[in-house]
């Protein structure tokens, strides 16, 4: 059964948003901007620390970075536990940022934002709360008090001194990833594989390029689509990469051989023309060697009376397993890291839908979560959600500058012992009834 929910505001920013990524279990990144036009709207990205106030997930600003005249229209992140890597699509290029991590006392940190900006230029620092008490890994709010001997040093209610993770982010390489000749080159999408060893990019020239990461060395240049490329994603085992484009094509490619493995073909309703919009792989619970593929397909006419579809594909066979119809065009897609849930955002009403991955049964509907179309979705890690008795939590963004969070609460199930008692009771009552009736 689908449950309706109002959109909860997770955070607000000062520029239109086009990309959202999860950094780790406690931090998320959003990016966007107003572009090169002198509109007074900033370009850049912000990082938020995730916490829970007892009722909802909330985001606390940890870093704001200005990217100058280049809006960040797409980005991807990866961490190996020690370093964080971020790649941002800025016009025709892909810009790499990397971070080194150290732990510092809160009182040792520069608090004046102006002094911080002037002193580091290309280097940036953002500060993340870290408790000395590591026994409790759940996200929780801590009451802070002043330390009498050091007023600049805060402690929590257990007298543990606040420490902060200091991320020194350095500007890395910038590489050109799109070479469109008919119009100014533009990178449309970038993805990093789960292991962090591969990166894929696509843009207006229709080429799918696979790169070694983080060295940013080109491995394959595949002429994948006639027109611009809309989306790409790596399979969980990194053997395949899927691409969809504005030529109505969808293809699965072998990452090692740069060869096409499957083409996504299907019988469209009434022979109407559809375009694939987004694509995401998801793991199969209990069998990580196999994967599911989810694709959004919209009718060519954006306001057509024909349904759009969230499609569940078997990538091994190149066939559709299930579909979920939507009465309006779909614009964003995300799959949870556990593979249990998939989320879709809509174009005209800014709504969010969350469904069970294997059945495409809708479990949550958030109508008009945003004032405009949903530009991006990202699930919080399963461990983060389950720490607060939530089955899933998904973030949504839009050009309305809001980051919203939508939660699927744990569905109540009957304990096994209750089921056994009920079965025994039913059998007993059936026996008594048969005895009374002389059957």
Buried (B, 14 or more C-beta within 10 A) or exposed (E): EEEEBEBBEBBBBEBBBBBBBBBBBBBBBBBBBBBEEEEEBBBBBBBBBBBBEEEBBBBEEBBBBEBEBBBBBBBBBBBEEEBBBBBBBBBBBBBBBBBEBEEBEBBEEEEEEEEBEEEBEEEBBBBBBBBEEEEEEEBBEBEEEEBEEEEEBBBBEEEEBBBBBBBBBEEBBBBEBBEBEEEEBBBBBBBBBBEBBBBBBBBBBBBBBBBEBBEBEEBBEBEBBEBBBBBBBBBBBBBBBBBBBBBBBBBBBBBEEBEEBBEBEBEBEEEEEBBBBBBBBBBBEEEEEBBBBBBBBBBEEEEBEBBBBBBBBBBEEBEBBBBBEBEBBBBBBBBBBBBBBBBBBBBEBBBBBBBBBBEBEBBBBBBEBBEBBBBBBBBBBBEBBBBBEBBBBBBBBBBBBBBBBBBBBEEEEEEEEEEEEEEEEEEEEEEEEEEEEEE
